[in-house]
Amino acid sequence: MASGQTLATYPSDATPQLLSDGRTLAAFITSASGMDVDLFDLQTGQKIRTLPLRSSSDWANTCGITLVPKKNGTGSFIVSTSVVARPAEGINPARGTLTVHATDVATSKSLWTTDVEKNSTHWASSCDPADAKELKLQATSDLVFGLLNPGRDSYLVNLADGSMQHVKDDTVVVDRWLGLPGDKSVAIEDPVSQRQLGSLPSKDALQSLHESPGWVAAERARLIHVNDQGDGQTVGYSLPTGKRSWSFSDAGASAVDVDSKTHTAIVYDSGGGSIGDLMAVDVSSGKVLWKIDSTQEYCGIADGRVYVLINDQLAVLDARTKKQLRYDAKDPECPDLVDGAVMYTDEESGSTTETYQYRITAP
């Protein structure tokens, strides 16, 4: 797919929400008549198909949807949840069953189905697919397991066959391993053997790990923690041992964002620290690659590109070298970024009223 290639445009009333696993893009389209999900192949830029959540019996009672890359390196599959409930019968309360499904994106073939919470009063109402949302699933970096909290409990899912086991609710995926916060530290465990392989010194070390950006990020067997233990240190911990691999000091650093394509971390602050507003760091070594001392806003990093607002313009930089790839002085707004796609909000030309459209392109 060529850089800048347009995948789709949507009118302002469609309100697309993007979800990507780096191979497939899902655009959740909400309209007055319900919800659909458009799927795009990020290798070719071609639309694969539409999931008609509002009208298809195949997606009836869907609660949430997410995408997971296949372990073999080609394509993706959909992981979704559904709830089918039966009404109360006299003194017997309404009950339902929560089910998790895996469906091949390209073929629509069902890969596995697992009933998780059966005949439960917690699920007294069936899900309405018109209200379906992104399903929060944390996949391990080797794509063997996924951590899922679809309702009351948390589960570790074998992504190959859908088998599940209960885990503690505060469990977090940390690269290829699991993190279990304790009273003072975080245990790092092997998801297969459940054997502890190491630990992180702070119980808050995983706080905001799966937010983007947050104070913590994991990538390439490193856990990067900004303002580690409140001491102004940004630290790269080796995983799974939890030993310090590198560190530097800056009291102003407040967030970190990572790009899995180039293994680059962006550490940035409010301008009060010694590193300036924004700094690119090699994830493995902690080596500083480049800095920018003053930006108006950091938009994000994806696909080896850093997006910033600077000098009232949108600038797109190479994540490793800081080389400016392009800039936009006409529409200086941060786009929405996901792996493999960028969404801009464009004003529609020639209109006598203020209207706009959503334009989704390749990076």
Secondary structure, 3 states (H helix, E strand, C coil): CCCCCEEEEEECCCCCEEEECCCEEEEEEEECCEEEEEEEECCCCCEEEEECCCCCHHHCCEEEEEEEECCCCCCEEEEEEEEEEECCECCECCEEEEEEEEEECCCCCEEEEEEEEEEEHHHCCCCCHHHCEECCEEECCCCCEEEECCCCCEEEEECCCCCEEEECCCCEEECCEEEEECCCCEEEECCCCCCEEEEECCCCCCCCCCCCCECEEEECCEEEEEEECCCCEEEEEECCCCCEEEEEECCCEEEEEEECCCCEEEEEECCCCCCCCEEEEECCCCCEEEEECCCCEEEEEECCEEEEEECCEEEEEECCCCCEEEEECCCCCCCEEECCEEEEEEECCCCCCCCEEEEEECC
